[in-house]
């Protein structure tokens, strides 16, 4: 039995499941969050990069506090994308394996709503949802969140545009007595505004591993190219990484499609992922990538949210991101769970001056 999780206050059935999954040592965010969630009464903001174990940080105490005898929704977790929702749902199902009375539902967009409406007619204590789909279900009177004890906003910085429009509708339905937990990798002004508007005045803030941009173990590199040689340089890099898995980030859907075509012509095993693809295709490509049937994923930033594949050895920024936070999210896909990884950025001469800004802002070299 992992004494460390027991010491944080996690009950035996949950700890037993962690042991079976070979999780014995809590991460920084888990150590700081779990006791506050279990024993506190206040709202909480967790500032932590992707890949630091946030799902267990809120998921374990949430499942522990759920009344398994009751059949109403007690915990609501909002996420930016269906991929991330599915990942959190799968994690919670796994954590709760030895809690037989527990019932969790996932209601995210991008797939038919009818089966979700049917599912919600059964006993449901924890719901993982994307904001748009949840609002749709509220308006159809298909879900009752009026007795919810805990609201979790995960990757809140990635949900800002959706939350701005929809959070009022959701919060209107929730009881005033609920506790709110917000997790974010970055703290832009809009998030601070969100905290002010929707969380209590006595919110606690915890930070985890923030000084190590996502993770140690990432080798940050850049290469300066002429536009005409960009593809050749990328091919050369990919040939040096044959048999390893990686993600290439592009700014636009059109760029993703074009690059994926070029990779296919050059016989690289790859797949494209962006928001205009149907959910079925996205799921299929993600499944192929997860299971190792394809080595390279070419993706836009939003499509790549919720990709938690441990053996990603490199990330390529085929286009320099517009904001520092995006670079953090992208490079955080590699070097997960203590592994090493490379983050390569391909730039043109006129972008070179920006590299110093990225280094200074993110504390990397």
C-alpha positions in Angstrom: 0.0 0.0 0.0 1.4 3.4 -1.0 1.9 5.2 2.4 2.4 8.5 0.6 -1.1 8.6 -0.8 -2.6 7.3 2.4 -0.7 10.1 4.3 -2.4 12.7 2.0 -5.8 11.3 3.1 -6.7 9.1 0.2 -8.8 6.0 1.1 -7.6 2.4 0.7 -9.8 1.4 -2.3 -8.3 4.3 -4.3 -4.8 3.7 -3.1 -5.1 0.0 -4.0 -6.0 0.9 -7.6 -3.0 3.3 -7.8 -0.7 0.5 -6.7 -2.1 -1.7 -9.4 -1.4 1.0 -11.9 2.2 1.3 -10.4 1.5 4.9 -9.2 3.2 5.2 -5.7 4.7 8.6 -5.5 2.4 11.7 -5.6 3.5 14.6 -7.9 4.0 18.1 -6.6 0.5 19.3 -7.6 -1.1 16.2 -6.1 0.7 16.7 -2.7 -0.4 20.3 -2.6 -4.0 19.9 -3.9 -5.3 16.6 -2.4 -5.3 17.6 1.3 -6.9 21.0 0.5 -9.6 19.4 -1.6 -10.3 16.7 1.1 -10.2 18.8 4.2 -10.8 22.4 3.1 -13.9 24.4 2.6 -12.4 27.0 0.1 -12.2 27.3 -3.6 -8.8 26.5 -5.2 -6.8 27.6 -8.2 -4.0 25.2 -9.3 -1.3 26.6 -11.5 0.3 23.6 -13.1 1.6 22.6 -16.6 0.2 19.8 -18.7 1.5 16.4 -17.7 2.0 17.1 -14.0 -0.7 14.7 -12.8 -3.6 17.2 -12.4 -6.3 14.6 -13.2 -5.4 12.6 -10.1 -4.9 15.8 -8.1 -8.6 16.6 -8.4 -10.0 13.2 -9.5 -8.9 11.1 -6.5 -10.4 13.5 -3.8 -13.5 14.1 -5.9 -14.2 10.4 -6.2 -13.5 10.0 -2.5 -16.0 12.7 -1.5 -18.8 11.4 -3.7 -21.7 9.8 -1.9 -22.0 6.5 -3.7 -25.5 5.9 -2.3 -26.9 9.1 -3.8 -27.9 9.2 -7.5 -27.7 13.0 -8.3 -24.7 14.8 -9.9 -22.2 15.8 -7.2 -19.1 16.5 -9.3 -18.9 18.4 -12.6 -15.6 18.6 -14.6 -15.5 21.0 -17.5 -12.8 20.5 -20.2 -11.9 22.3 -23.5 -12.0 19.3 -25.9 -13.7 15.9 -26.2 -10.2 14.3 -26.4 -9.3 15.6 -23.0 -12.7 14.8 -21.7 -12.4 11.2 -22.8 -8.9 10.9 -21.3 -10.1 12.3 -17.9 -13.2 10.0 -18.0 -11.0 7.0 -18.6 -8.7 7.9 -15.8 -11.6 8.4 -13.3 -13.2 5.1 -14.3 -9.8 3.5 -13.7 -9.2 5.2 -10.3 -12.7 4.2 -9.2 -12.4 0.5 -10.1 -12.8 -0.6 -6.4 -15.6 1.8 -5.6 -18.6 -0.3 -6.8 -21.3 2.3 -6.2 -19.6 5.0 -8.3 -21.2 6.2 -11.5 -19.4 8.5 -14.0 -20.6 9.9 -17.3 -18.9 11.7 -20.2 -21.0 14.2 -22.1 -18.8 16.0 -24.6 -19.5 17.5 -28.0 -18.7 16.1 -31.4 -20.8 13.0 -31.1 -24.6 12.4 -31.0 -26.4 13.8 -28.1 -29.2 11.2 -27.9 -27.2 8.4 -26.2 -25.9 11.0 -23.7 -29.5 12.0 -22.8 -30.4 8.3 -22.3 -27.2 7.8 -20.2 -28.1 10.7 -17.9 -31.5 9.1 -17.0 -29.5 6.5 -15.0 -27.7 7.2 -11.7 -24.9 9.7 -12.4 -22.7 11.2 -9.7 -19.8 12.6 -11.6 -20.0 14.3 -15.1 -17.1 15.2 -17.4 -18.3 17.7 -20.0 -17.4 20.2 -22.7 -19.2 23.6 -22.0 -21.2 23.7 -25.2 -22.6 20.2 -24.9 -23.4 20.7 -21.2 -25.3 23.9 -22.0 -27.3 22.1 -24.7 -28.2 19.4 -22.2 -29.2 22.0 -19.5 -31.4 23.7 -22.1 -33.1 20.4 -23.0 -33.6 19.7 -19.3 -31.7 16.5 -19.7 -29.3 17.1 -16.8 -29.8 18.4 -13.3 -26.7 20.0 -11.8 -28.6 22.0 -9.1 -27.2 19.8 -6.3 -23.6 19.8 -7.5 -21.0 20.1 -4.7 -17.8 20.4 -6.8 -17.1 22.2 -10.1 -13.7 21.6 -11.7 -12.5 23.7 -14.6 -9.5 21.9 -16.1 -7.2 23.5 -18.7 -9.2 26.7 -18.1 -6.9 28.8 -20.2 -7.8 26.7 -23.2 -11.5 27.2 -22.6 -11.6 30.9 -22.3 -13.5 31.8 -25.5 -16.2 29.1 -24.7 -16.4 29.9 -21.0 -16.8 33.7 -21.6 -20.1 33.0 -23.4 -21.3 29.9 -21.5 -20.2 30.0 -17.9 -23.0 32.3 -16.8 -25.6 29.7 -18.0 -23.8 26.9 -16.2 -23.1 28.7 -12.9 -26.8 29.9 -12.9 -27.8 26.3 -12.4 -25.2 25.4 -9.8 -25.8 25.9 -6.0 -24.1 28.9 -4.4 -22.6 26.5 -1.8 -20.5 24.5 -4.3 -16.7 24.6 -4.2 -14.9 25.5 -7.5 -11.5 24.2 -8.5 -9.8 25.8 -11.5 -6.6 24.4 -13.1 -4.6 26.3 -15.6 -1.1 26.1 -17.1 -0.9 29.9 -17.6 -2.5 32.9 -15.9 -3.6 35.5 -18.5 -5.7 38.4 -17.5 -8.9 36.7 -18.6 -8.3 33.9 -16.2 -7.8 36.3 -13.3 -11.1 37.9 -14.3 -12.8 34.5 -14.4 -11.5 33.8 -10.9 -12.8 37.1 -9.6 -16.2 36.6 -11.2 -16.9 33.0 -10.4 -14.9 32.0 -7.4 -15.0 33.0 -3.7 -13.0 35.9 -2.3 -11.0 33.5 -0.2 -9.7 31.3 -3.0 -6.4 29.5 -2.3 -3.8 29.4 -5.0 -1.2 26.6 -5.4 1.6 26.4 -7.9 3.4 23.2 -8.9 6.6 22.8 -10.8 6.1 26.1 -12.6 9.8 27.1 -12.7 10.5 24.0 -14.8 8.6 24.9 -17.9 6.4 21.8 -17.9 9.2 19.4 -17.3 12.9 19.0 -17.0 14.2 16.6 -19.6 13.2 18.7 -22.6 16.1 19.7 -25.0 15.0 23.0 -26.7 16.4 23.5 -30.1 15.8 25.7 -33.1 17.0 25.7 -36.7 17.0 28.7 -39.1 16.0 27.9 -42.6 15.2 29.5 -46.0 11.4 29.0 -46.8 12.4 26.7 -49.8 14.4 24.3 -47.6 11.9 24.1 -44.7 10.4 20.7 -45.8 13.8 19.2 -46.6 15.2 20.1 -43.2 12.1 18.6 -41.5 12.5 15.4 -43.5 16.2 15.2 -42.5 15.2 15.6 -38.8 12.4 13.0 -39.1 14.8 10.5 -40.8 17.1 10.8 -37.7 14.1 9.9 -35.5 12.7 6.9 -37.5 10.8 4.5 -35.2 10.2 7.2 -32.6 6.9 8.9 -32.0 6.5 12.7 -32.3 4.0 15.5 -32.9 4.5 18.3 -35.5 2.5 21.5 -34.8 1.3 23.8 -37.5 -0.7 27.1 -37.1 -3.5 26.3 -39.5 -5.7 23.4 -40.7 -4.5 24.0 -44.3 -0.9 23.8 -43.2 -1.6 20.5 -41.3 -3.3 19.0 -44.4 -0.5 20.1 -46.8 2.3 18.8 -44.5 0.6 15.5 -43.8 0.3 15.0 -47.6 4.0 15.7 -48.1 4.9 13.2 -45.3 2.7 10.6 -46.9 4.5 11.1 -50.3 7.8 10.6 -48.5 6.5 7.4 -46.9 6.4 8.6 -43.3 3.8 6.9 -41.1 1.7 9.9 -40.1 -1.8 11.2 -39.5 -3.4 14.7 -39.5 -5.5 16.1 -36.6 -7.5 19.3 -36.7 -10.8 20.7 -35.7 -12.5 20.4 -39.1 -12.2 16.6 -39.1 -15.2 14.6 -37.9 -15.0 13.3 -34.4 -14.9 9.7 -35.7 -11.8 10.4 -37.8 -10.1 12.3 -35.0 -10.7 9.3 -32.6 -9.4 6.8 -35.2 -6.2 8.8 -35.8 -5.6 9.3 -32.1 -6.2 5.6 -31.5 -3.7 4.7 -34.2 -1.1 7.1 -32.7 -1.7 5.9 -29.1 -1.4 2.3 -30.2 1.8 2.9 -32.2 0.3 2.2 -35.6 1.5 5.7 -36.8 4.6 7.4 -35.6 3.9 11.1 -36.4 0.9 13.3 -35.7 0.6 16.6 -37.6 -1.8 18.8 -35.6 -3.1 22.2 -34.8 -2.9 23.4 -31.2 -6.5 22.9 -30.1 -6.7 19.4 -31.7 -3.7 18.3 -29.7 -5.2 19.2 -26.3 -5.6 16.1 -24.2 -3.0 14.0 -26.0 -1.4 12.1 -23.2 0.9 9.6 -24.8 3.9 8.8 -22.7 6.4 7.8 -25.4 6.5 11.0 -27.4 10.2 11.6 -28.0 10.0 14.9 -29.9 7.8 17.8 -30.8 8.4 20.0 -33.8 7.1 23.6 -34.0 6.8 23.8 -37.8 5.5 27.3 -37.2 6.6 29.4 -34.2 3.6 29.9 -32.0 2.1 33.3 -31.5 2.2 33.2 -27.7 4.5 31.8 -25.1 1.8 29.7 -23.4 1.3 27.7 -26.6 5.0 26.9 -26.7 4.7 25.5 -23.2 1.6 23.4 -24.1 3.3 22.1 -27.2 6.7 21.2 -25.7 5.0 19.7 -22.7 3.8 16.8 -24.9 7.2 15.3 -24.8 9.4 14.3 -21.8 6.4 13.1 -19.8 6.6 11.0 -16.7 10.3 11.6 -16.2 11.4 10.7 -19.8 13.6 12.9 -22.0 12.5 14.7 -25.2 13.4 17.2 -27.9 11.4 20.3 -28.8 12.6 21.6 -32.2 11.4 24.9 -33.6 11.9 25.6 -37.4 12.1 29.3 -38.0 13.0 31.8 -40.8 15.7 34.4 -40.5 13.2 37.2 -39.8 11.9 35.3 -36.8 15.3 34.8 -35.1 14.9 37.8 -32.8 11.9 36.2 -31.2 13.9 33.2 -29.9 15.5 35.5 -27.3 12.1 36.6 -26.1 10.9 33.0 -25.7 14.1 32.1 -23.8 13.7 35.0 -21.5 10.0 34.7 -20.9 10.1 30.9 -20.3 13.4 30.6 -18.6 14.8 28.1 -21.2 17.8 28.1 -23.4 
